[in-house]
Amino acid sequence: MLPLGRGETARTASARGLLRAGVVEKTGEVLSASVLAERVGWAAGLVSGMTTELLAAYWNATHVDMLASGTDAEGRALPSNAWMALRRLGWTVTPTKNIRVNDRIVRMAQEQAGRTLRSVKWRADLTAAILATWPACSAKRTPNEWDAVRATVPHGRHLPSSVIRSRTQQITAFERRYGRFPVDVFELEAAPHTAQMLLLSACDRQQASIARADDPSRALLRVQLPTRPDPRSYTDWTWVACPIVLPPTVPSNAALHLPTLRVHQNTVRADLAYTHAVPKARRSGHAIALGVDWGLNTLLSVGAVRLHGDGKITALGAGGMFRAGGVLAKQHRLRRESEYLHTKTDQYQRLMVDDAQHPLRDKHHVLAEEIRHVSLRRSNLNGALAWAAARWVVDQAITSSATVIYIEDLRSMEARGMGRTVNTRLSQQVRGQIMERTQHLAAEAGIAVVTVPARGTSRHCPRCLVPLRHRKAPNRPTAPGWKWAVCPSPECGWQGDRDTGAWQRIAARGLAHQTKTVTDRADGTMAIRSVVDKLEANAVVAPATKTRRDRSKSGPTRRQSPRPAPRRRGAPSPTRPSGPAGQRPEGHAPPGRRWLPRAAHRHQGVTTISTPSPSLHPGGPPSGRHRPRGAARGAGFHLHAHATPPRWADPAPDIGSGMGSLS
């Protein structure tokens, strides 16, 4: 057992490792990375074949309900391990004739099949609920029809509408193709393909073991692997010792668990699971909170607020924004490229029909491979952006000493009524990945992540809760828009960026409702489900009190030199050999400004990198009609983080106009 201190809890995480070589313990033969990948692939192929047989035999509603009930035929509770539950129910599998494997290989197949069958239960209940409450018009449900389907779906009250809508579209496509509705999800979806991997967590020491080496950054994995693709006897299995270099994210005092092995590009990757002690996150009792608001052009807007002992809430600073204009532009270009390739592939498919010898068959294969390549690029880009944004949010919380992060509920992020292009962009944002990664990184620091209702956070003033008036810019008070918010109340007169007011409202609402925080027993996520009017009245951010420094004279005035030193920029630099950095050039002329390279414009090709056009002025920025803010070419993700300017546009309110002076 992992020793835990006061205020600590055990947390299990995973890190990626790589098996670069192996040693056969019996003969001392050294296996290269390619040979090791081949042997792991043989074992994974045996497990995958048995898993496919299990899924094909029990992919139906009767067996899935039996497994999900949690009890066997005698009324005893089923074990939590999937392979043990399947054995209790008598669902077993045997390898192909003349293939000899030990019982631990069968365990891995049962574990993989059991996890898949348990996960399909939720989709089966969702599909059954939608079929039972099918609306009159599948494209648009009425409020009563929404209430009916949410009441039928398990935990449907807090389920995003986009999930119900996407499952409805899947059923509609089935009905359009076959002229009838599916019976259940098992007719709607075929048994899934199983990935070739080895779930060593279902094994014991007779199949695999792992232990730390003398060096804390290294571990030794011992596993039995076949010496041929079709082992005929137990002598065709041998022990192989594989050293693993642990990633730096694995603490030295963490308890290691058996990893999951999978073959990728002729190498063996190991998903290392480990358990370590972390500070325990609290549901309530927070004094400093970080509010996070989602945006379209500005991906994230965050800021910290403090709850004082008298119940007063004040903002700590002006907050910050995470802009990802360059990365999002690249993402949209890849999306357009993927849509074009899919359209062309569908046209080829219609022309070929079922002709296996059609001349377009080769072109169709090339396009399919290109679609896979573009999809992989989109996945990698989304993953990198999600990790960068999540790391930035958690760093903001750590810097401000916040113990909780309040994030706007993702259910309010449904893309509707903004046009086809904007709706598509909103729907394909990486908000879900950012949320998951933020929860993962915040748990390492003992910071709670709580979702709060987003209704009215951008509409009402953070200081007086009066509905705001939105304008295009602070210097254009009559132009309608949504970016700049102005409070019409003469007593308040607050104005600022719409996203700045939103994160203040989110953080203040979370602190006011922190006693209403609930924890989901299934996944441990925290959320505030609803807004209480009595508590919402206290969720206001008070203006910061400006204290004036005492400038009264307490002594004689210090005498100053009548000839002060000239400003540094006007003073000539001394003669010195020129270096790479740290010294201005010799002479009276000040050095020219060095401009950062311009970010990639949104109209460039998918496989190209934009080339900055020459500037009209020497030493100036590169010219171009479109200059997106965000990542500059070659500068990385760190330029996405921009600190919000300090209260530069907070003039005194104009009582006569009633909406504040914007001049």
C-alpha positions as CSV (number, residue, x, y, z in Angstrom):
1,M,0.0,0.0,0.0
2,L,1.2,3.5,-0.8
3,P,1.8,5.5,2.4
4,L,-0.3,8.6,2.6
5,G,0.1,11.6,4.8
6,R,-2.5,13.9,6.2
7,G,-4.4,15.8,3.5
8,E,-3.1,13.5,0.8
9,T,-4.9,11.0,-1.5
10,A,-3.7,8.3,-3.9
11,R,-3.9,9.1,-7.6
12,T,-3.3,6.7,-10.4
13,A,-1.9,8.1,-13.7
14,S,-0.2,6.9,-16.8
15,A,2.9,7.8,-18.7
16,R,4.3,6.6,-22.0
17,G,7.4,4.5,-22.1
18,L,9.3,2.7,-24.9
19,L,10.9,-0.8,-25.0
20,R,14.1,-0.4,-27.0
21,A,15.5,-3.9,-26.5
22,G,15.0,-7.1,-24.6
23,V,17.1,-10.0,-23.3
24,V,16.0,-13.7,-23.3
25,E,16.7,-14.8,-19.8
26,K,17.3,-18.4,-20.6
27,T,19.9,-18.0,-23.4
28,G,21.1,-14.4,-22.9
29,E,20.1,-13.5,-26.5
30,V,19.7,-9.8,-27.0
31,L,16.5,-8.9,-28.9
32,S,16.6,-5.7,-31.0
33,A,13.6,-3.3,-31.0
34,S,12.3,-4.8,-34.3
35,V,12.5,-8.4,-33.1
36,L,10.9,-7.4,-29.8
37,A,8.1,-5.7,-31.6
38,E,7.6,-8.8,-33.7
39,R,7.2,-11.1,-30.7
40,V,4.9,-8.7,-28.9
41,G,2.8,-8.5,-32.0
42,W,2.5,-12.3,-32.1
43,A,1.2,-12.3,-28.6
44,A,-1.1,-9.4,-29.2
45,G,-2.5,-11.1,-32.3
46,L,-3.5,-14.2,-30.3
47,V,-5.2,-12.0,-27.7
48,S,-7.0,-9.9,-30.3
49,G,-8.3,-13.1,-32.1
50,M,-9.9,-14.4,-28.9
51,T,-11.3,-11.0,-28.0
52,T,-13.0,-10.8,-31.4
53,E,-14.6,-14.2,-30.8
54,L,-16.0,-13.2,-27.4
55,L,-17.5,-9.9,-28.7
56,A,-19.1,-11.7,-31.6
57,A,-20.7,-14.3,-29.3
58,Y,-22.0,-11.9,-26.6
59,W,-22.7,-8.7,-28.6
60,N,-26.4,-8.5,-27.8
61,A,-28.7,-6.8,-25.3
62,T,-29.4,-9.9,-23.2
63,H,-25.8,-10.6,-22.3
64,V,-24.8,-6.9,-21.9
65,D,-27.7,-6.4,-19.5
66,M,-26.6,-9.5,-17.6
67,L,-23.1,-8.2,-17.2
68,A,-24.3,-4.7,-16.3
69,S,-26.6,-6.0,-13.6
70,G,-23.6,-6.7,-11.4
71,T,-24.9,-10.1,-10.2
72,D,-24.6,-13.6,-11.4
73,A,-27.2,-16.3,-11.8
74,E,-27.0,-17.2,-8.1
75,G,-27.4,-13.5,-7.0
76,R,-23.8,-13.0,-6.0
77,A,-22.1,-9.7,-6.8
78,L,-19.8,-9.8,-9.8
79,P,-16.1,-8.9,-9.3
80,S,-14.9,-5.5,-10.5
81,N,-12.3,-7.0,-12.7
82,A,-13.8,-7.7,-16.1
83,W,-12.0,-11.0,-16.7
84,M,-13.2,-12.3,-13.3
85,A,-16.8,-11.2,-14.0
86,L,-16.8,-13.0,-17.4
87,R,-15.5,-16.2,-15.8
88,R,-18.1,-16.0,-13.1
89,L,-20.8,-15.9,-15.8
90,G,-19.1,-18.7,-17.7
91,W,-18.1,-16.7,-20.8
92,T,-14.8,-18.2,-21.8
93,V,-12.9,-18.7,-25.0
94,T,-10.2,-21.1,-26.3
95,P,-7.5,-20.4,-28.8
96,T,-7.4,-21.8,-32.3
97,K,-6.7,-25.5,-32.7
98,N,-3.1,-26.6,-32.2
99,I,-2.3,-23.2,-30.5
100,R,-1.0,-23.5,-27.0
101,V,-1.3,-20.5,-24.6
102,N,-1.4,-20.2,-20.9
103,D,-4.3,-19.1,-18.9
104,R,-3.0,-15.5,-18.5
105,I,-3.3,-14.9,-22.3
106,V,-7.0,-15.9,-22.0
107,R,-7.3,-13.5,-19.1
108,M,-6.1,-10.6,-21.2
109,A,-8.7,-11.4,-23.9
110,Q,-11.5,-11.6,-21.4
111,E,-10.4,-8.4,-19.8
112,Q,-10.5,-6.5,-23.1
113,A,-13.8,-8.0,-24.1
114,G,-15.4,-7.3,-20.7
115,R,-14.4,-3.7,-20.7
116,T,-15.9,-3.2,-24.2
117,L,-19.2,-4.9,-23.2
118,R,-19.5,-2.9,-20.1
119,S,-18.9,0.4,-22.0
120,V,-21.6,-0.3,-24.5
121,K,-24.3,-0.4,-21.8
122,W,-24.6,3.4,-21.6
123,R,-25.0,3.7,-25.4
124,A,-27.6,1.0,-25.4
125,D,-29.7,2.8,-22.7
126,L,-29.3,6.1,-24.6
127,T,-30.4,4.6,-27.9
128,A,-33.4,2.8,-26.3
129,A,-34.5,6.1,-24.6
130,I,-34.3,8.0,-27.9
131,L,-36.3,5.4,-29.7
132,A,-39.0,5.3,-27.0
133,T,-39.4,9.1,-27.2
134,W,-39.0,9.6,-30.9
135,P,-40.0,13.2,-31.8
136,A,-42.4,14.2,-34.5
137,C,-39.6,16.1,-36.3
138,S,-36.2,14.5,-35.7
139,A,-34.4,17.7,-36.9
140,K,-36.0,19.9,-34.2
141,R,-37.5,18.8,-30.9
142,T,-40.0,20.8,-29.0
143,P,-39.4,21.7,-25.3
144,N,-41.8,19.0,-24.2
145,E,-40.0,16.4,-26.3
146,W,-36.7,17.5,-24.9
147,D,-38.0,17.1,-21.4
148,A,-39.4,13.6,-22.3
149,V,-36.2,12.3,-23.7
150,R,-34.1,13.7,-20.8
151,A,-36.4,12.1,-18.3
152,T,-35.9,8.7,-20.0
153,V,-32.2,8.8,-20.5
154,P,-30.1,7.8,-17.5
155,H,-28.7,11.1,-16.0
156,G,-30.2,12.9,-18.9
157,R,-30.8,16.1,-17.0
158,H,-27.1,16.9,-17.1
159,L,-26.4,15.3,-20.5
160,P,-25.3,17.7,-23.3
161,S,-27.9,18.1,-26.0
162,S,-25.3,17.5,-28.7
163,V,-24.9,13.9,-27.5
164,I,-28.7,13.3,-27.9
165,R,-28.8,15.1,-31.2
166,S,-25.9,13.1,-32.7
167,R,-27.4,9.8,-31.7
168,T,-30.7,10.9,-33.2
169,Q,-29.0,11.7,-36.5
170,Q,-27.4,8.2,-36.5
171,I,-30.8,6.6,-36.0
172,T,-32.3,8.8,-38.8
173,A,-29.5,7.7,-41.2
174,F,-30.4,4.0,-40.4
175,E,-34.1,4.6,-41.0
176,R,-33.4,6.4,-44.3
177,R,-31.3,3.5,-45.5
178,Y,-33.4,0.5,-44.4
179,G,-36.8,2.1,-44.2
180,R,-37.3,1.2,-40.5
181,F,-36.0,2.0,-37.1
182,P,-33.3,-0.2,-35.5
183,V,-34.3,-2.5,-32.6
184,D,-31.4,-1.5,-30.4
185,V,-27.8,-0.2,-30.5
186,F,-26.5,-3.7,-31.4
187,E,-28.4,-3.5,-34.7
188,L,-27.3,0.1,-35.2
189,E,-23.6,-0.7,-34.5
190,A,-21.6,-3.8,-35.3
191,A,-19.2,-5.4,-32.9
192,P,-16.2,-3.1,-32.7
193,H,-12.7,-4.0,-33.9
194,T,-10.3,-4.8,-31.2
195,A,-6.9,-3.2,-30.9
196,Q,-3.9,-5.4,-30.8
197,M,-2.4,-4.8,-27.3
198,L,-1.5,-6.7,-24.2
199,L,-3.3,-5.7,-21.0
200,L,-0.7,-7.0,-18.6
201,S,-2.8,-5.6,-15.7
202,A,-5.0,-8.7,-15.9
203,C,-1.9,-11.0,-15.3
204,D,0.1,-12.1,-12.4
205,R,3.8,-12.9,-11.8
206,Q,3.5,-16.1,-13.9
207,Q,3.1,-13.9,-17.0
208,A,4.7,-10.5,-16.2
209,S,6.3,-8.5,-13.5
210,I,7.8,-5.1,-13.1
211,A,10.2,-3.6,-10.5
212,R,12.4,-0.6,-10.2
213,A,16.1,-0.9,-10.9
214,D,18.9,0.5,-8.8
215,D,18.5,3.8,-10.7
216,P,15.1,5.3,-9.7
217,S,14.6,6.5,-13.3
218,R,14.7,3.0,-14.6
219,A,12.5,-0.1,-14.3
220,L,12.8,-3.8,-15.4
221,L,9.8,-5.5,-17.1
222,R,9.8,-9.3,-17.3
223,V,7.2,-10.8,-19.6
224,Q,6.6,-14.2,-21.3
225,L,6.5,-13.9,-25.1
226,P,6.2,-16.5,-27.9
227,T,9.1,-17.4,-30.1
228,R,6.9,-18.1,-33.1
229,P,3.5,-16.7,-34.3
230,D,1.7,-20.1,-33.7
231,P,3.1,-21.5,-30.5
232,R,2.5,-25.3,-30.3
233,S,3.6,-26.0,-26.8
234,Y,4.7,-24.1,-23.7
235,T,8.4,-24.5,-24.8
236,D,7.6,-21.9,-27.5
237,W,7.2,-19.3,-24.7
238,T,10.2,-17.7,-23.1
239,W,10.9,-15.0,-20.5
240,V,12.2,-11.7,-21.9
241,A,13.6,-8.9,-19.7
242,C,13.0,-5.4,-21.0
243,P,14.6,-2.4,-19.4
244,I,12.4,0.8,-19.4
245,V,13.5,4.4,-18.9
246,L,10.8,6.0,-16.8
247,P,9.6,9.4,-18.0
248,P,10.5,12.3,-15.7
249,T,6.8,12.8,-14.8
250,V,6.9,9.5,-12.8
251,P,7.8,10.4,-9.2
252,S,10.6,8.4,-7.6
253,N,8.4,7.2,-4.8
254,A,5.5,6.1,-7.0
255,A,4.2,2.5,-7.0
256,L,4.5,1.0,-10.5
257,H,1.9,-1.2,-12.1
258,L,2.0,-3.6,-15.0
259,P,1.8,-1.6,-18.3
260,T,-0.2,-2.1,-21.5
261,L,2.0,-3.1,-24.4
262,R,1.2,-2.1,-28.0
263,V,3.1,-2.1,-31.3
264,H,3.4,1.2,-33.1
265,Q,5.5,1.6,-36.2
266,N,7.8,-1.4,-35.5
267,T,8.4,-0.3,-31.9
268,V,6.8,-1.4,-28.6
269,R,5.2,1.3,-26.6
270,A,4.3,0.8,-22.9
271,D,1.6,2.7,-21.2
272,L,3.0,2.8,-17.7
273,A,0.4,3.1,-14.9
274,Y,1.7,4.3,-11.5
275,T,0.1,5.4,-8.2
276,H,1.5,8.4,-6.2
277,A,0.4,10.7,-3.4
278,V,-1.1,14.1,-4.2
279,P,-2.8,16.8,-2.2
280,K,-6.5,16.2,-1.7
281,A,-8.8,18.6,-3.5
282,R,-11.6,20.1,-1.5
283,R,-15.2,20.6,-2.6
284,S,-15.7,23.8,-0.6
285,G,-13.9,26.1,1.8
286,H,-12.1,28.0,-1.0
287,A,-11.0,31.6,-0.6
288,I,-9.2,32.2,-4.0
289,A,-10.7,30.8,-7.2
290,L,-9.7,31.0,-10.8
291,G,-12.5,31.6,-13.3
292,V,-12.2,30.3,-16.9
293,D,-14.4,31.4,-19.8
294,W,-14.5,29.9,-23.3
295,G,-14.3,32.0,-26.4
296,L,-14.2,31.7,-30.2
297,N,-11.3,33.9,-31.3
298,T,-9.9,34.1,-27.7
299,L,-9.8,30.5,-26.7
300,L,-9.6,31.0,-23.0
301,S,-10.0,34.0,-20.7
302,V,-9.0,33.5,-17.0
303,G,-8.6,35.5,-13.9
304,A,-8.5,35.1,-10.1
305,V,-10.9,36.4,-7.4
306,R,-10.7,36.4,-3.6
307,L,-13.5,35.8,-1.1
308,H,-13.0,37.8,2.0
309,G,-14.2,37.0,5.5
310,D,-17.1,39.4,5.3
311,G,-18.4,37.8,2.1
312,K,-17.0,40.5,-0.2
313,I,-15.5,39.2,-3.5
314,T,-12.7,41.2,-5.3
315,A,-10.7,40.5,-8.4
316,L,-7.0,39.8,-8.2
317,G,-5.5,41.6,-11.2
318,A,-6.9,42.1,-14.7
319,G,-6.6,38.4,-15.8
320,G,-5.2,36.9,-18.9
321,M,-6.1,35.5,-22.3
322,F,-5.0,32.4,-24.2
323,R,-5.2,33.2,-27.9
324,A,-4.6,30.4,-30.5
325,G,-5.4,32.2,-33.7
326,G,-2.6,30.7,-35.7
327,V,-3.2,27.1,-34.5
328,L,-7.0,27.4,-35.0
329,A,-6.5,28.8,-38.5
330,K,-4.3,25.7,-39.3
331,Q,-7.0,23.5,-37.8
332,H,-9.7,25.1,-40.1
333,R,-7.5,24.6,-43.1
334,L,-7.1,20.9,-42.3
335,R,-10.8,20.6,-41.8
336,R,-11.5,22.1,-45.2
337,E,-9.0,19.8,-46.8
338,S,-10.5,16.8,-45.1
339,E,-14.0,17.8,-46.3
340,Y,-12.7,18.1,-49.8
341,L,-11.1,14.7,-49.7
342,H,-14.2,13.0,-48.3
343,T,-16.3,14.6,-51.0
344,K,-14.0,13.3,-53.7
345,T,-13.8,9.9,-52.2
346,D,-17.6,9.6,-52.0
347,Q,-17.8,10.5,-55.7
348,Y,-15.3,7.8,-56.6
349,Q,-17.3,5.3,-54.5
350,R,-20.5,6.1,-56.4
351,L,-18.8,5.7,-59.7
352,M,-17.1,2.4,-58.8
353,V,-20.3,0.9,-57.3
354,D,-19.1,-2.7,-56.6
355,D,-16.7,-3.1,-59.5
356,A,-13.4,-4.5,-58.0
357,Q,-11.6,-3.9,-61.3
358,H,-12.7,-0.3,-61.8
359,P,-9.9,2.1,-63.0
360,L,-10.6,4.5,-60.1
361,R,-9.9,1.9,-57.5
362,D,-6.2,2.9,-57.2
363,K,-7.1,6.6,-56.9
364,H,-9.7,5.8,-54.3
365,H,-7.1,3.9,-52.3
366,V,-4.6,6.9,-52.5
367,L,-7.3,9.3,-51.3
368,A,-8.2,7.1,-48.4
369,E,-4.6,7.0,-47.3
370,E,-4.5,10.8,-47.6
371,I,-7.6,11.2,-45.5
372,R,-6.0,9.0,-42.8
373,H,-2.9,11.2,-42.9
374,V,-4.9,14.5,-42.6
375,S,-6.9,13.1,-39.7
376,L,-3.7,12.1,-37.9
377,R,-2.4,15.7,-38.3
378,R,-5.6,17.1,-37.0
379,S,-5.5,14.8,-34.0
380,N,-1.9,15.7,-33.2
381,L,-2.6,19.4,-33.5
382,N,-5.6,19.2,-31.2
383,G,-3.7,17.2,-28.7
384,A,-0.8,19.7,-28.6
385,L,-3.1,22.7,-28.3
386,A,-5.1,21.0,-25.5
387,W,-2.0,20.2,-23.5
388,A,-0.7,23.8,-23.9
389,A,-4.0,25.4,-22.9
390,A,-4.5,23.1,-19.9
391,R,-0.9,23.6,-18.7
392,W,-1.4,27.4,-19.0
393,V,-4.6,27.4,-17.0
394,V,-3.2,25.3,-14.2
395,D,-0.1,27.5,-14.1
396,Q,-2.3,30.5,-13.7
397,A,-4.1,28.9,-10.8
398,I,-0.8,27.9,-9.1
399,T,0.6,31.4,-9.5
400,S,-2.5,33.1,-8.0
401,S,-2.5,30.5,-5.1
402,A,-6.0,29.4,-6.2
403,T,-7.4,26.2,-4.7
404,V,-10.2,25.7,-7.2
405,I,-10.8,26.3,-10.9
406,Y,-14.3,27.2,-12.0
407,I,-14.9,26.4,-15.6
408,E,-18.0,27.3,-17.7
409,D,-20.2,24.2,-18.3
410,L,-19.5,22.7,-21.8
411,R,-23.3,22.1,-22.3
412,S,-23.6,25.8,-23.1
413,M,-21.1,25.6,-25.9
414,E,-23.6,24.2,-28.5
415,A,-23.1,25.8,-31.9
416,R,-26.5,27.1,-33.0
417,G,-27.7,30.2,-34.8
418,M,-24.3,31.5,-35.8
419,G,-24.1,30.4,-39.4
420,R,-22.9,27.2,-41.0
421,T,-19.2,28.1,-40.9
422,V,-19.1,29.4,-37.3
423,N,-21.2,26.6,-36.1
424,T,-18.8,24.1,-37.6
425,R,-15.8,25.8,-36.1
426,L,-17.4,25.9,-32.6
427,S,-18.4,22.2,-32.8
428,Q,-14.9,21.1,-33.6
429,Q,-13.1,23.0,-30.9
430,V,-10.9,21.0,-28.5
431,R,-12.8,22.2,-25.4
432,G,-13.5,18.6,-24.2
433,Q,-9.8,17.7,-24.4
434,I,-8.8,20.9,-22.7
435,M,-11.2,20.1,-19.9
436,E,-9.9,16.6,-19.4
437,R,-6.3,17.6,-19.4
438,T,-7.0,20.5,-17.0
439,Q,-8.6,18.1,-14.5
440,H,-5.6,15.8,-14.9
441,L,-3.0,18.5,-14.3
442,A,-4.9,20.2,-11.5
443,A,-5.3,17.0,-9.6
444,E,-1.5,16.7,-9.4
445,A,-1.4,20.0,-7.6
446,G,-4.4,19.4,-5.4
447,I,-6.6,22.0,-7.2
448,A,-10.3,21.2,-7.6
449,V,-11.9,21.7,-11.0
450,V,-15.6,22.5,-10.9
451,T,-18.0,23.2,-13.7
452,V,-20.6,25.9,-13.1
453,P,-23.7,26.9,-15.1
454,A,-22.9,29.4,-17.8
455,R,-26.3,31.1,-18.1
456,G,-26.0,34.9,-18.0
457,T,-22.2,35.0,-17.3
458,S,-21.6,37.2,-20.4
459,R,-24.9,39.0,-20.2
460,H,-24.9,40.5,-16.8
461,C,-22.5,43.0,-15.2
462,P,-20.0,41.4,-12.8
463,R,-20.5,44.2,-10.2
464,C,-24.2,44.9,-10.1
465,L,-25.8,42.0,-12.2
466,V,-27.6,44.5,-14.5
467,P,-27.9,43.3,-18.2
468,L,-25.0,44.7,-20.1
469,R,-25.0,46.6,-23.4
470,H,-22.5,45.2,-25.9
471,R,-20.7,47.3,-28.4
472,K,-18.1,46.5,-31.1
473,A,-15.2,48.5,-29.5
474,P,-14.7,51.0,-26.7
475,N,-14.0,53.8,-29.2
476,R,-17.2,53.0,-31.2
477,P,-20.0,53.3,-28.7
478,T,-22.8,53.4,-31.3
479,A,-21.6,50.4,-33.4
480,P,-23.5,47.2,-32.5
481,G,-21.2,44.2,-31.6
482,W,-20.4,41.7,-28.9
483,K,-16.8,42.2,-27.9
484,W,-17.0,45.3,-25.6
485,A,-19.5,45.3,-22.7
486,V,-20.9,48.5,-21.0
487,C,-23.0,48.6,-17.8
488,P,-26.0,51.0,-18.3
489,S,-26.4,51.6,-14.6
490,P,-25.3,55.1,-13.6
491,E,-24.3,53.9,-10.2
492,C,-22.0,51.3,-11.6
493,G,-20.7,52.3,-15.0
494,W,-18.5,49.2,-15.4
495,Q,-17.1,48.5,-18.9
496,G,-14.6,46.1,-20.2
497,D,-13.9,43.2,-22.4
498,R,-16.9,40.8,-22.6
499,D,-14.7,37.8,-21.8
500,T,-13.2,39.7,-18.8
501,G,-16.6,40.2,-17.3
502,A,-17.5,36.6,-18.0
503,W,-14.6,35.0,-16.0
504,Q,-15.3,37.3,-13.1
505,R,-19.0,36.2,-13.1
506,I,-18.0,32.6,-13.4
507,A,-15.5,32.8,-10.5
508,A,-17.8,34.8,-8.3
509,R,-20.7,32.4,-9.0
510,G,-18.5,29.4,-8.1
511,L,-17.4,30.9,-4.8
512,A,-21.0,31.9,-3.8
513,H,-22.3,28.4,-4.7
514,Q,-19.3,26.4,-3.4
515,T,-21.5,24.7,-0.8
516,K,-23.7,23.3,-3.6
517,T,-20.8,21.5,-5.2
518,V,-21.5,17.8,-5.9
519,T,-19.1,15.0,-6.8
520,D,-20.0,12.4,-9.4
521,R,-19.4,8.9,-8.0
522,A,-18.6,7.4,-11.4
523,D,-15.7,9.6,-12.4
524,G,-15.1,11.9,-9.5
525,T,-15.8,15.1,-11.4
526,M,-17.2,18.1,-9.4
527,A,-20.0,20.3,-10.6
528,I,-22.5,23.0,-9.5
529,R,-25.7,21.9,-11.1
530,S,-28.0,24.9,-10.7
531,V,-28.0,28.5,-9.6
532,V,-29.8,29.6,-6.4
533,D,-31.2,33.2,-6.6
534,K,-30.3,33.9,-3.0
535,L,-26.7,32.9,-3.5
536,E,-26.5,34.5,-6.9
537,A,-27.3,37.9,-5.4
538,N,-24.0,37.7,-3.5
539,A,-22.0,36.6,-6.6
540,V,-20.8,40.2,-7.4
541,V,-17.2,41.4,-7.8
542,A,-16.7,44.6,-5.8
543,P,-14.5,47.3,-7.3
544,A,-11.0,47.4,-6.1
545,T,-10.4,50.1,-3.6
546,K,-7.7,52.5,-4.7
547,T,-5.5,53.7,-1.9
548,R,-3.6,56.9,-2.4
549,R,0.0,57.0,-1.1
550,D,0.7,59.6,1.5
551,R,2.9,62.2,-0.3
552,S,3.1,64.8,2.6
553,K,6.5,66.2,3.1
554,S,8.4,64.8,6.1
555,G,11.9,66.3,5.6
556,P,14.0,68.5,3.4
557,T,14.0,67.9,-0.3
558,R,17.0,65.9,-1.6
559,R,19.3,68.0,-3.8
560,Q,19.5,66.7,-7.4
561,S,22.4,67.1,-9.8
562,P,21.9,70.1,-12.2
563,R,23.2,68.0,-15.1
564,P,21.4,64.6,-15.1
565,A,22.9,61.8,-17.2
566,P,21.4,61.6,-20.7
567,R,18.8,58.9,-21.5
568,R,20.4,55.6,-22.4
569,R,18.9,55.5,-25.9
570,G,20.4,58.9,-26.7
571,A,23.8,58.1,-25.2
572,P,26.4,56.6,-27.5
573,S,27.6,53.1,-26.8
574,P,31.3,52.5,-26.1
575,T,33.6,50.9,-28.6
576,R,33.6,47.2,-28.1
577,P,33.8,44.1,-30.3
578,S,30.4,43.2,-31.6
579,G,28.9,40.1,-29.9
580,P,25.8,37.9,-30.5
581,A,23.7,39.8,-28.0
582,G,23.8,42.0,-24.9
583,Q,25.5,45.2,-26.4
584,R,24.0,47.9,-28.6
585,P,25.8,48.8,-31.8
586,E,28.4,51.6,-31.6
587,G,27.2,55.1,-32.5
588,H,24.5,57.6,-31.7
589,A,21.8,55.9,-33.8
590,P,19.5,53.7,-31.6
591,P,19.1,50.1,-32.7
592,G,16.2,49.2,-34.9
593,R,13.3,47.2,-33.7
594,R,13.4,43.5,-34.4
595,W,10.0,42.1,-35.4
596,L,8.8,38.7,-34.7
597,P,8.0,36.6,-37.8
598,R,4.3,36.8,-38.9
599,A,2.0,34.0,-38.1
600,A,0.7,31.7,-40.9
601,H,-2.3,33.2,-42.7
602,R,-5.5,31.2,-42.9
603,H,-5.5,30.9,-46.7
604,Q,-2.2,29.1,-47.2
605,G,-2.0,25.5,-48.3
606,V,-2.3,22.6,-45.9
607,T,1.2,21.2,-46.5
608,T,3.0,24.6,-46.7
609,I,4.4,27.2,-44.3
610,S,3.7,30.8,-45.1
611,T,6.6,32.9,-46.3
612,P,6.6,36.4,-44.9
613,S,6.4,39.0,-47.7
614,P,9.0,41.8,-47.6
615,S,8.2,44.9,-45.7
616,L,7.8,48.3,-47.3
617,H,10.1,49.8,-44.7
618,P,13.5,48.4,-43.7
619,G,13.5,46.7,-40.4
620,G,9.7,46.9,-40.1
621,P,7.2,44.1,-39.8
622,P,6.4,41.9,-42.8
623,S,3.5,43.3,-44.8
624,G,0.3,41.4,-45.6
625,R,-3.4,42.0,-45.6
626,H,-4.2,39.4,-42.9
627,R,-2.1,39.4,-39.6
628,P,-3.6,36.9,-37.2
629,R,-2.6,37.3,-33.6
630,G,-1.4,34.2,-32.0
631,A,1.5,31.8,-32.6
632,A,4.3,33.2,-34.7
633,R,6.1,30.9,-37.0
634,G,9.0,29.3,-35.1
635,A,8.0,30.8,-31.8
636,G,5.9,27.9,-30.3
637,F,2.8,27.9,-28.2
638,H,4.1,30.4,-25.6
639,L,3.0,33.4,-27.6
640,H,-0.6,32.4,-27.2
641,A,-0.6,33.7,-23.7
642,H,-1.2,37.4,-23.5
643,A,-1.7,39.3,-20.3
644,T,-4.7,41.5,-20.4
645,P,-3.7,45.3,-20.3
646,P,-4.1,46.9,-16.9
647,R,-7.3,48.9,-16.6
648,W,-6.4,51.2,-19.5
649,A,-10.0,51.8,-20.6
650,D,-11.8,52.4,-17.3
651,P,-12.8,56.1,-17.4
652,A,-15.2,57.8,-15.0
653,P,-18.8,57.2,-15.9
654,D,-20.8,59.8,-17.6
655,I,-23.9,60.4,-15.5
656,G,-25.6,62.5,-18.2
657,S,-25.6,59.8,-20.9
658,G,-26.3,56.9,-18.5
659,M,-23.9,54.5,-20.3
660,G,-20.5,55.6,-19.4
661,S,-17.9,57.6,-21.3
662,L,-16.1,55.8,-24.1
663,S,-14.2,58.7,-25.5
